[in-house]
Amino acid sequence: MQASSSKLDTEEYTLRKRLPHRYPQRHNDVYISAKTNFKAQESKCLKLLDAGNEVVIHGLGRAVNRAINLALQLKSKGVGTVNLAVQTSTVDLIDDLVPETDDGEPKTVFRSNSAVHIRIYRPVENTEPSEKETRSAGKEKL
């Protein structure tokens, strides 16, 4: 059942927000929250970037701005050695309305929230000569 939050009385219901669906976390995934210390998140991302050449930052709702800011900070500290790949999405969230009185019935509210997924990576340099360089080197020998 979908309920409109504008028609609900806060004295009759208590809002309980369910946690958003989380995909299995990889070792290089960092979920950004608005409450965690920014410097701690930045140092964690730098360590992961140094160890594996790739970090994926996820931000949901209020943390989208913080996730973007963190990615830009990491790019500026990378001094041109890191690239960003940004993807946005919309996440469906579910809230439960628990009645304060015994005669009320529980309700469910569905809502959407914005999310951002930023892949920060160091591009792999190609050490093998390209086909064009190989042909030009062959012509020089002749």
C-alpha positions, 0 to 999 in steps of 0.5 A, a space after each residue: 500500500 502506498 501512502 502519501 506523506 503529506 496526508 499523514 499525521 506525525 502524531 499518529 505514525 512513526 516514520 521508520 526508514 529502511 536501509 537502501 539495498 546494497 550490492 555485494 561490496 568489493 574490496 575497492 568500493 567506498 560508500 560515502 555518508 554525510 556523517 563520516 569524517 571527510 579526511 578519513 574517507 579521503 585517506 581510505 580512498 588514497 590507500 585503495 587507489 595506491 594499492 589497486 589503481 581503482 576505487 569506486 565511490 558510491 553516494 546516495 541522497 545527501 551524500 552525492 555532493 560529498 562523493 563528487 567533492 571527494 572524487 575531485 579532491 582525489 583527481 587533483 591530488 593525482 596530478 593528472 594521473 587519475 581519471 574519473 568515470 561518473 554514473 548517476 542513478 535513481 534508487 527506490 527506497 521504502 519507508 514504513 509508517 508504524 501506527 502509534 495507536 493500536 487501532 491504526 494500520 501500518 503503511 508503506 511509503 515508496 520514494 526515490 533518491 538520487 545516487 552517484 557512482 564514481 570510478 576513479 582509476 589510473 589508466 594503464 599505459 600501453 608499453 607495446 608499440 602501436 601498429 602505426 609506430 611499428 610500420 613507421 619504424 620498419 620504413 626507417 630501417 629501409 
